[in-house]
């Protein structure tokens, strides 16, 4: 027979697994591979270079949205959208 502490531990492990699955889904990770969440000062002290990624996303949007290209060509872009 399980003690209350053992039951609480099993529930906590299940809840942790559920939350990791929810986090993985929110991040778009469908591999179902386990991962560890850590609190590391080194992980947060790095500054990623996002300029190339952002430029790529802008070009992808322009190629997929001819209306954006047309607005850009006509000077009718909302402020900050067509730089």
C-alpha positions as CSV (number, residue, x, y, z in Angstrom):
1,X,0.0,0.0,0.0
2,X,1.3,3.4,-1.0
3,X,1.9,6.1,1.6
4,X,0.7,9.6,1.0
5,X,4.2,10.7,0.2
6,X,4.6,8.1,-2.5
7,X,1.3,9.1,-4.1
8,X,2.3,12.8,-4.0
9,X,5.6,11.9,-5.7
10,X,3.9,9.9,-8.4
11,X,1.5,12.8,-9.1
12,X,4.3,15.3,-9.1
13,X,6.3,13.2,-11.7
14,X,3.2,12.9,-13.8
15,X,2.5,16.7,-13.6
16,X,6.1,17.4,-14.5
17,X,5.9,15.1,-17.5
18,X,2.7,16.7,-18.6
19,X,4.1,20.2,-18.3
20,X,7.3,19.2,-20.3
21,X,5.0,17.9,-23.0
22,X,3.0,21.1,-23.1
23,X,6.2,23.1,-23.3
24,X,7.5,21.0,-26.1
25,X,4.3,21.4,-28.0
26,X,4.3,25.2,-27.5
27,X,7.9,25.3,-28.8
28,X,6.8,23.2,-31.8
29,X,8.9,20.2,-30.8
30,X,7.1,17.0,-32.0
31,X,10.0,14.6,-31.5
32,X,8.8,13.4,-28.1
33,X,12.4,13.4,-26.9
34,X,13.1,14.2,-23.3
35,X,14.8,17.4,-22.3
36,X,15.9,19.1,-19.1
37,X,15.0,22.6,-18.1
38,X,17.8,24.3,-16.2
39,X,18.4,27.7,-14.7
40,X,21.8,28.6,-16.0
41,X,23.3,32.1,-16.0
42,X,25.5,31.2,-18.9
43,X,22.4,30.4,-21.0
44,X,20.9,33.8,-20.5
45,X,24.1,35.8,-20.9
46,X,24.5,34.9,-24.6
47,X,23.0,37.3,-27.1
48,X,21.9,35.5,-30.2
49,X,22.4,37.1,-33.6
50,X,18.9,37.3,-35.0
51,X,19.4,39.8,-37.8
52,X,20.0,37.1,-40.4
53,X,17.0,35.1,-39.3
54,X,14.8,38.2,-39.3
55,X,16.0,39.2,-42.7
56,X,15.2,35.7,-44.0
57,X,11.7,35.9,-42.5
58,X,11.0,39.3,-44.1
59,X,12.1,37.9,-47.5
60,X,9.9,34.9,-47.1
61,X,7.0,37.1,-46.2
62,X,7.6,39.3,-49.3
63,X,7.8,36.3,-51.5
64,X,4.6,34.7,-50.1
65,X,2.6,38.0,-49.9
66,X,2.5,39.8,-53.2
67,X,0.2,42.4,-51.6
68,X,3.0,43.4,-49.3
69,X,5.4,43.8,-52.3
70,X,2.8,45.9,-54.1
71,X,2.2,48.1,-51.0
72,X,6.0,48.4,-50.6
73,X,6.3,49.5,-54.3
74,X,3.5,52.0,-53.9
75,X,4.8,53.5,-50.7
76,X,1.6,52.4,-48.9
77,X,3.2,50.3,-46.2
78,X,2.2,50.8,-42.5
79,X,4.9,52.6,-40.5
80,X,7.9,50.4,-39.9
81,X,6.7,47.5,-42.1
82,X,8.6,48.3,-45.3
83,X,12.0,49.4,-44.5
